[in-house]
Amino acid sequence: MATLLRLSILAALAWAAWFVAAQTGDGSLAVEIVDSGSGLRVPAMVCITSLEDRKWRVPPDGRASPPYTTSRDFYDPAPWKPGEPGPVRLTNGEYNNNDIRSYVYEGSSAYPFWQEPAAYFVSQPFSIRLPAGRWRLAVARGLEYRPVFEELDIRAGQQVTRKVRLARWVDMGRSGWYSGDDHVHYPRTKPEHNQLLLTWAQAEDVHVVNVLRMGDLKATYFEQAAYGPPGRFQHGDYLLAAGQEDPRTGIGEQGHTIALNITSPVRDTSQYHLYDFMFDGVHQQGGLTGYAHKSWALEDQRRRRPGGRATWDSTINVVRGRIDFFEVMQFRRLGLEDYYDFLNLGFRLTASAGSDVPWGNTMGEVRVYVHAGRELSADAWFSAFKHGRTFVTNGPMIELTVNGRMPGDSLKVRRNDDVRIQARAWAPPEIGAPQRLEAVAQGRVIRSVEAADVSRDELKLEFSVRASSGQWIAARATSRNGAAAHTSPVYVLVDGETFQDREETRRLAQKRLEILEYVKDRLQDPAFAAEYGPGEAARLRERIEEARAWYEKAAR
């Protein structure tokens, strides 16, 4: 009966669209999207593109290309009703950061597998009136489903129906891995906001969306109605949680901060440039602290300020025990320099990823997978995240065990014991079949494998090494289409020693001491010092000296 009802609804939509279109010489397309495994309708991301003008169309009227949803539109979004298409986001080509999407893409597509000009979510069957011509229908649902692309002809007076069956190639939730996005900006002050964001999350099949209030010295934006458990909104195994990207000073080279799983915002403009105030306050709440944009900010700031020391705040606060994670993947970039440096200095850091919507194109375009158990809960997800049971990806899935231990775990062994490393990366070509898989210890590749056959969709490593000293071990993969994946490390502790890289410590400590000197010198510049409030510069110098003492001891 339910199946007959669905078919009758789809037929009714198609007939209604055809009847209207037939009067004007247009045609119509009616689409229903289902999960091929369950047979149930599912939200999904869609783009309908004219192959003549290469412009997108949005239901119900596809006779003209509507405007895309700009970054500015997210500050005060237009009302949305369940069943309506979601925001029209550019996913390829044009960029300018203020109105469209981040300049960091440099024109690349959001997802490596998605080359369509735009995307928007749909949550129910729809029909669209289209001028006669040739059209392209693209449908996707995140990384765990195979996308569907079809070209079709629409003739005047013709009604075309399509039932799109989206098939999973993997179900990570069955093995306890749940995807998340640590960095989405959208106000959540009305019920419709939660409904829109949750529908979007379902369409991208991203399970935990951290929606961040954003701040600067002047104001806060993307306000949230509540934080902590009252600020969570969950339906099934999809949930929203409130956090903050604040402080984020006008000194771009200092870096931006993120706090997750907070019970209330932590903000004090009288000490806004002293990030540890926020870090300490969030930790007192049981929340998580980290740095945003680590995937690209280092390179970007160096380009903007040759000779500068980009994202220098982490040099002060990681060694002072304030940081839980780095956002190492964003805008198709995987940035590892700072991440590897601090791991080699002996600090545990979780690898995370975030889209930075609305400067990112769509939530979950990069995502962090967290091993949170068979049933998803916010508390379990954040606990596992803090432990480091994560990997980041924008395409292939990746696994790593070291003597059976997972990312984030510590493994205690005796000197010269054999340590068994197993790693796997896999994805179909439609998503990004892995081309190279590497096992990395202390930032150096210790074993790798490459796919000689372009049709190969899985790579494996399995080997043993002798534990001569403590070390961290991770796995990373790259795909033929430019997608990538990287795990958090397993920490191997030999005879009670740390995993700090003693061969590299002196060089890395000296590198960080030079960064501290750079910041001290900058504080002598009146224009730079004018950014700071009363007493802030002096207190920053105190923090610099505290960090300096750690690096000087490490260098010795």
Secondary structure, 3 states (H helix, E strand, C coil): CHHHHHHHHHHHHHHHHHHHHHCCCCEEEEEEEEECCCCCECCEEEEEEECCCCCEECCCECCCCCCCCCCHHHCCCCCCCCCCCCCCEECCCCCCCCCCCCHHHCCCCCCCCCCCCEEEEECCCEEEEECCEEEEEEEECCCCECCEEEEEEECCCCEEEEEEEECECCCHHHHCEEEEEEEECCCECCHHHHHHHHHHHHHHCCCEEEEEEEECCCCEECCECCCCHHHCEEECCEEEEEEEECCECCCHHHCEEEEECCCCCCCCHHHCCCCHHHHHHHHHCCCEEEECCCCCHHHHHHHHCCCCCCCCHHHHHCCCCCCCEEEEEECCEECCHHHHHHHHCCCCCEEEECCCECCCCCCCCCEEEEECCCCCCHHHHHHHHHHCCEEEECCCEEEEEECCECCCCEEEECCCCEEEEEEEEECCCCCCCEEEEEEEECCEEEEEEECCCCCCCEEEEEEEEECCCCEEEEEEEEECCCCEEEECCEEEEECCCCCCCHHHHHHHHHHHHHHHHHHHHHCCCHHHHCCCCCCHHHHHHHHHHHHHHHHHHHHC
